[in-house]
């Protein structure tokens, strides 16, 4: 990492600048990313800090929902586990850049009012069946992908962008999983937030 804080960071000798390091990050996934984020980081902007605080709660929201639905499908349990890892990645970023973590304790509780409302809406729309939860989960991952793309466009920090890329990869895979399960049960899911072109590009490409 470059910047004034580099000499104080235990992991300042672990940049992602080299292509082979980037490729390794893609293969080892969230675990190594979490390890890399231990320590301090370069200065973060107020906008980036706000994006991370929101994303921390968004990952918590998704984790909470899929935990609630986990008794309906093995897929939901796997997604909840992945969301917990993403929640921890964002938490590590907040700590690394000394940004206040505003996350509330307890499942189903969120400091951002729009997320509290969204949780209640999706929980209700998830209903009591696997099909209802799959459709709500697919829409949630569409929403995640839109927000992550916007946040990535506002960030110039390498560690933040690498983390967002890992979370985006997971969201694409989870969207594929929900849509595939719906298709197996005879339901043709139509995108609500992504453009038809962006949605088709994800669904018609292999898992990452």
Order of alpha helices (4+ residues) and beta strands (2+ residues): alpha-alpha-alpha-alpha-alpha-alpha-alpha-alpha
